[in-house]
Amino acid sequence: MSLKLTLKPGEKVILAGTVITNGPTVAHLQIENQVTLLRQKEILTEAEATTPCKKIYLVVQLMYIGDGLTSELAPLYWDLVRGVLEAAPSTNDLISQISAYIVDSSFYPALKVAKKLISYEEELMNHATKLG
């Protein structure tokens, strides 16, 4: 089954580890095989990873578009997870889901849950700001 992808002018995608930027017009692509793919709205840059949960997302993203849970990324991920769990134990369910996907080498579903973790982190920060 193929994937039909429509890119807006200037939109970026990561396709099989390669960053592709669309030109000035709409482009229609049809992907015929299984390949790692992230649309621009799913891509988080290192500069944008300004919070612990965004850093977790970035590391999972690197696993997804790279070689999986490598010896370089594993300690980064687990150190970030420990820090987040110590600061916000209520993130345990989401982090457990992400970790289970990672252990199963299901990195795209892990990214989807990591996106929820970022939203939850924002809720916690907003709540803390209101209290402070």
C-alpha positions as CSV (number, residue, x, y, z in Angstrom):
1,M,0.0,0.0,0.0
2,S,1.5,3.4,-1.0
3,L,1.4,6.6,0.9
4,K,0.2,9.7,-0.9
5,L,2.0,12.8,0.4
6,T,1.2,16.4,-0.5
7,L,3.8,19.0,0.3
8,K,2.9,22.7,0.7
9,P,5.3,25.2,-0.9
10,G,8.5,25.3,1.1
11,E,7.4,22.5,3.4
12,K,10.1,20.1,4.7
13,V,10.0,16.4,5.3
14,I,12.5,13.9,6.5
15,L,12.4,10.9,4.2
16,A,14.7,8.0,4.9
17,G,17.0,10.2,7.0
18,T,17.2,12.9,4.3
19,V,15.8,16.4,4.8
20,I,13.8,17.4,1.7
21,T,12.5,20.9,1.2
22,N,9.7,21.4,-1.4
23,G,10.0,24.2,-4.0
24,P,7.6,27.1,-4.6
25,T,4.6,25.0,-5.7
26,V,2.5,22.2,-4.2
27,A,4.1,18.8,-4.8
28,H,2.4,15.4,-4.7
29,L,4.5,12.4,-3.9
30,Q,3.6,8.7,-3.8
31,I,5.8,6.6,-1.5
32,E,5.7,3.0,-2.7
33,N,7.6,1.3,0.1
34,Q,8.0,1.4,3.9
35,V,10.4,4.2,4.9
36,T,10.9,6.5,7.8
37,L,9.0,9.8,7.2
38,L,8.4,12.9,9.3
39,R,6.5,15.9,8.1
40,Q,7.6,19.4,9.1
41,K,5.0,19.6,11.8
42,E,6.5,16.5,13.4
43,I,10.1,17.6,13.2
44,L,11.7,19.1,16.3
45,T,15.1,20.8,15.9
46,E,17.8,20.8,18.5
47,A,17.3,24.6,19.0
48,E,13.6,24.0,19.7
49,A,14.3,21.3,22.3
50,T,14.2,23.7,25.2
51,T,12.5,21.6,27.8
52,P,13.2,18.2,29.2
53,C,10.2,16.6,27.5
54,K,11.1,18.2,24.2
55,K,14.6,16.8,24.6
56,I,13.0,13.3,25.1
57,Y,11.1,13.9,21.9
58,L,14.2,14.9,20.0
59,V,16.1,11.8,21.2
60,V,13.2,9.5,20.1
61,Q,13.1,11.4,16.8
62,L,16.8,10.7,16.3
63,M,16.2,7.0,17.1
64,Y,13.3,6.9,14.5
65,I,15.2,8.6,11.6
66,G,18.6,7.0,12.5
67,D,19.7,3.6,13.7
68,G,17.3,3.1,16.6
69,L,18.3,2.8,20.2
70,T,22.1,3.1,19.8
71,S,24.8,3.1,22.4
72,E,24.9,6.9,22.1
73,L,21.2,7.6,22.3
74,A,20.3,5.1,25.1
75,P,22.1,6.9,27.9
76,L,20.8,10.2,26.8
77,Y,17.2,8.9,26.7
78,W,17.4,7.2,30.1
79,D,19.1,10.1,31.8
80,L,16.4,12.5,30.5
81,V,13.6,10.1,31.6
82,R,15.1,9.8,35.1
83,G,15.2,13.6,35.4
84,V,11.6,14.1,34.2
85,L,10.3,11.3,36.5
86,E,12.1,12.8,39.5
87,A,10.7,16.3,38.7
88,A,7.2,15.2,37.7
89,P,6.3,11.6,38.8
90,S,2.9,12.1,37.2
91,T,4.5,11.6,33.8
92,N,5.2,8.0,34.6
93,D,2.4,6.5,32.5
94,L,3.4,8.5,29.3
95,I,7.1,7.7,29.8
96,S,6.3,4.0,30.4
97,Q,4.4,3.9,27.1
98,I,7.2,5.7,25.2
99,S,9.8,3.4,26.8
100,A,7.8,0.2,25.9
101,Y,7.6,1.4,22.3
102,I,11.3,2.1,22.2
103,V,12.2,-1.3,23.6
104,D,10.0,-2.8,20.9
105,S,11.7,-0.7,18.3
106,S,8.4,1.0,17.5
107,F,9.8,4.5,17.3
108,Y,7.0,6.3,15.4
109,P,4.4,5.3,18.0
110,A,6.9,6.4,20.7
111,L,7.1,9.8,19.0
112,K,3.3,10.2,19.1
113,V,3.3,9.5,22.8
114,A,6.3,11.8,23.3
115,K,4.2,14.6,21.6
116,K,1.5,14.0,24.3
117,L,4.3,14.2,27.0
118,I,5.2,17.6,25.7
119,S,1.6,18.8,25.9
120,Y,1.4,17.4,29.4
121,E,4.6,19.2,30.4
122,E,3.1,22.5,29.0
123,E,0.0,21.9,31.2
124,L,2.2,21.4,34.3
125,M,4.2,24.5,33.5
126,N,1.1,26.6,33.0
127,H,-0.4,25.3,36.2
128,A,2.8,26.1,38.1
129,T,2.9,29.6,36.7
130,K,-0.7,30.2,37.8
131,L,0.2,29.1,41.3
132,G,3.4,31.0,41.5
